[in-house]
Amino acid sequence: MSGEEGHLPAAERNWALFLDFDGTLTELAPSPDAISIDPRLQDILLSLEAALGGALALVSGRPLSQIDEHLGLSLPGAGIHGLQLRETRNGVLRPPPTDGAVAAVAASLAHMVKADPRLLLEEKPGAVALHYRLAPEREAECRAAVAAALQGQQGLSLIDGKMVLEIKPDHVNKGHAIAQLMETPLFRGRIPVFAGDDRTDEDGFRIVNAMRGVTIKVGQGETEAACRIASVGALLSWLDGVARSLSGVARK
């Protein structure tokens, strides 16, 4: 899908709602810790969680602990593209296995990042991301450095985000994470709905489309999502409307 904004369906109580975080619920920022949370967001998420019987999860490239800190909530979800999984609110967090190959890639990129403070190497449990948002002219160099670092490493893959290159185990992606969560008691038997904004979300769109669910792309760009919404602000307003519709709260 590349053109007009798709029609967003009416809310249903048997939805299982999966939401990306950066670029979807929050505007992108120069660095992961520089984001600003919309003051409406926590209330919207709590209302959605209540209206959907708990079937709300966050599916992000971030570690879930970072999202918890920003939101003041520990919702079900998948962190680091599914390397971490939490099936219930405040539930046990399944940590990723330690991966020596990822550590070796991070070590090989460290010198490049140290030489240019505009670059950021984000080391996560089981994955590593090279951010070049503050130095977009160095994209080609960053790609070459990552390609060199991956040479000889088995079982790792590169995914492109928005001005970020992320290396993770190749069997892990957001689609697989959503499929795993859909097998858990909170989500089983519901209609999956997934909203995301970049290339790392396309695996999720493919899985949810195959499940005959609802897929929503936030912003511009080619996508396999069936629906599109213009911006983070527009999505938050839509989610607020979904919560109000399902809970029977009239709009003010």
C-alpha positions in Angstrom: 0.0 0.0 0.0 1.5 3.3 -1.0 -1.2 5.8 -1.6 -4.4 7.0 0.1 -5.2 6.6 3.7 -7.1 3.4 4.3 -10.4 3.4 6.1 -10.0 2.5 9.8 -12.6 0.0 10.9 -15.0 0.5 13.8 -13.7 -0.8 17.2 -14.6 -4.3 18.3 -14.5 -5.7 21.8 -12.8 -8.9 20.6 -9.7 -7.1 19.3 -6.2 -7.9 20.5 -4.4 -4.6 20.2 -0.7 -4.5 19.5 1.1 -1.2 19.3 4.6 -0.2 18.3 6.2 2.5 20.5 8.7 4.9 18.9 7.1 6.7 15.9 3.7 5.2 16.7 2.8 6.2 20.3 5.6 8.7 20.6 7.3 11.0 18.1 10.8 10.0 17.1 13.7 11.9 18.8 17.4 12.4 18.1 18.2 9.7 20.6 16.1 6.9 22.3 16.2 8.7 25.7 15.1 12.1 24.3 11.5 11.2 23.5 8.6 13.2 24.9 5.5 11.3 26.1 2.1 12.8 25.2 0.3 13.5 28.5 -2.8 11.7 27.2 -1.0 8.4 26.5 -1.1 6.7 29.9 -4.9 7.4 30.3 -5.6 6.2 26.7 -3.6 2.9 27.3 -5.3 2.2 30.6 -8.7 2.8 29.1 -7.9 0.5 26.1 -6.6 -2.2 28.5 -9.8 -2.1 30.5 -12.1 -2.0 27.5 -10.3 -4.9 25.8 -10.2 -7.1 28.9 -6.4 -6.7 29.1 -5.7 -7.7 25.5 -3.3 -4.8 24.8 0.4 -5.2 24.2 3.3 -3.1 23.2 5.6 -4.5 20.5 8.9 -2.6 20.2 12.5 -2.7 19.3 13.2 -1.2 22.8 13.7 -3.3 25.9 10.4 -3.4 27.8 12.1 -1.9 30.9 12.7 1.3 29.0 9.0 1.5 27.9 7.9 0.8 31.5 9.9 3.7 32.8 8.6 6.1 30.2 4.9 5.1 30.7 4.9 4.2 34.4 3.1 1.0 33.4 4.2 -2.6 32.8 1.9 -3.8 30.1 2.0 -7.1 28.2 4.4 -6.9 25.3 7.4 -7.9 23.3 10.7 -6.0 23.6 13.8 -6.0 21.4 11.6 -7.3 18.5 10.5 -10.3 20.5 13.6 -11.3 22.2 11.8 -10.3 25.4 8.2 -11.4 26.0 5.8 -10.5 28.8 2.4 -12.2 28.6 0.5 -10.2 31.2 0.5 -6.9 33.0 3.3 -6.9 35.6 4.1 -10.4 34.5 7.3 -12.3 34.4 9.6 -11.0 31.7 11.2 -13.7 29.6 14.8 -12.5 29.0 16.7 -13.1 25.8 19.7 -15.6 25.8 23.2 -14.1 26.0 24.6 -13.9 22.5 28.4 -13.7 22.0 28.0 -12.9 18.3 26.0 -9.7 19.1 28.7 -8.6 21.6 31.3 -9.2 19.0 29.4 -7.0 16.5 29.0 -4.2 19.1 32.8 -4.4 19.9 33.7 -4.0 16.2 31.5 -0.9 15.9 32.6 0.8 19.1 35.7 2.6 17.6 33.6 4.2 14.9 31.1 5.5 17.4 33.7 6.7 19.8 35.3 8.8 17.1 32.0 10.6 16.3 29.8 11.6 19.2 26.9 12.1 16.8 26.7 8.3 16.4 25.0 6.2 19.1 25.6 2.5 19.7 22.7 1.2 21.7 23.5 -2.2 23.2 20.4 -4.1 24.3 20.0 -7.6 25.8 20.6 -9.8 22.7 20.8 -7.1 20.1 22.6 -3.9 19.2 21.6 -0.8 17.2 23.7 1.9 15.4 21.8 5.2 15.3 23.0 7.9 12.8 20.0 10.3 13.0 22.4 13.2 14.0 24.8 12.3 11.2 22.7 11.3 8.2 25.5 12.0 5.8 27.3 9.0 7.3 24.7 6.5 6.4 26.8 4.8 3.8 29.7 4.5 6.2 27.5 3.1 8.9 26.1 0.5 6.5 29.6 -0.5 5.4 30.8 -0.8 9.0 27.8 -3.0 10.0 28.3 -5.2 6.9 31.9 -5.7 7.8 31.0 -6.4 11.5 28.5 -9.1 10.4 31.0 -10.9 8.1 31.7 -14.4 9.5 28.9 -14.1 12.1 26.2 -16.8 12.0 22.5 -16.4 12.9 22.4 -12.6 12.9 20.4 -10.3 10.6 20.3 -6.6 9.9 17.0 -4.7 10.0 16.5 -1.1 8.9 14.7 1.4 11.0 14.4 5.2 10.6 18.1 6.2 10.6 19.0 3.2 12.7 20.6 -0.1 11.8 19.8 -3.0 14.2 21.5 -6.3 14.4 19.5 -9.1 16.1 19.2 -12.9 15.9 17.7 -13.7 12.5 14.9 -15.9 13.9 13.4 -12.9 15.9 11.0 -10.3 14.5 7.8 -8.5 15.5 5.6 -10.8 13.5 6.9 -13.8 15.4 6.4 -12.0 18.7 2.8 -11.1 17.8 2.1 -14.8 16.8 3.5 -15.9 20.2 1.4 -13.5 22.2 -1.7 -14.5 20.2 -1.3 -18.0 21.6 -1.4 -16.8 25.2 -4.7 -16.7 27.3 -5.2 -12.9 27.2 -5.1 -12.7 23.4 -6.1 -16.2 22.1 -9.2 -16.2 19.9 -9.3 -12.4 19.3 -8.8 -10.4 16.1 -5.3 -9.0 16.0 -4.8 -5.3 15.3 -1.3 -3.9 14.9 -0.2 -0.3 14.4 3.4 0.6 13.5 5.4 3.1 11.6 8.6 1.7 10.0 10.3 -1.2 8.2 10.7 -3.2 11.5 6.9 -3.3 11.7 6.4 -4.9 8.3 6.9 -8.5 9.7 4.1 -7.7 12.1 1.9 -6.4 9.3 2.4 -9.6 7.3 1.6 -11.9 10.2 -1.5 -9.9 11.2 -2.7 -9.7 7.6 -2.4 -13.5 7.4 -4.5 -13.8 10.5 -7.2 -11.6 8.8 -6.6 -8.9 11.4 -6.3 -5.1 11.0 -2.9 -3.4 10.1 -2.3 0.3 10.4 0.7 2.2 9.1 1.5 5.5 10.8 2.9 8.1 8.4 4.2 7.8 4.9 6.1 5.1 3.0 5.5 1.8 1.2 3.8 -0.8 3.5 1.9 -4.0 3.6 -0.5 -2.5 6.1 -4.1 -2.3 4.9 -4.8 1.0 6.6 -2.9 4.2 7.1 -3.1 7.1 9.5 -1.2 10.4 9.1 0.7 10.9 12.4 1.4 9.9 16.0 -1.1 12.6 17.1 -3.8 11.2 14.8 -3.3 7.7 16.0 -3.5 8.8 19.6 -6.8 10.5 18.9 -8.1 7.4 17.1 -7.1 5.2 20.0 -8.8 7.5 22.4 -11.9 7.2 20.3 -11.6 3.4 20.3 -11.4 3.4 24.1 -14.3 5.7 24.4 -16.5 3.8 22.0 -15.8 0.4 23.7 -16.3 1.8 27.2 -19.4 3.8 26.2 -17.9 7.1 27.3 -19.3 10.1 25.4 -16.9 12.5 23.7 -16.6 15.9 25.3 
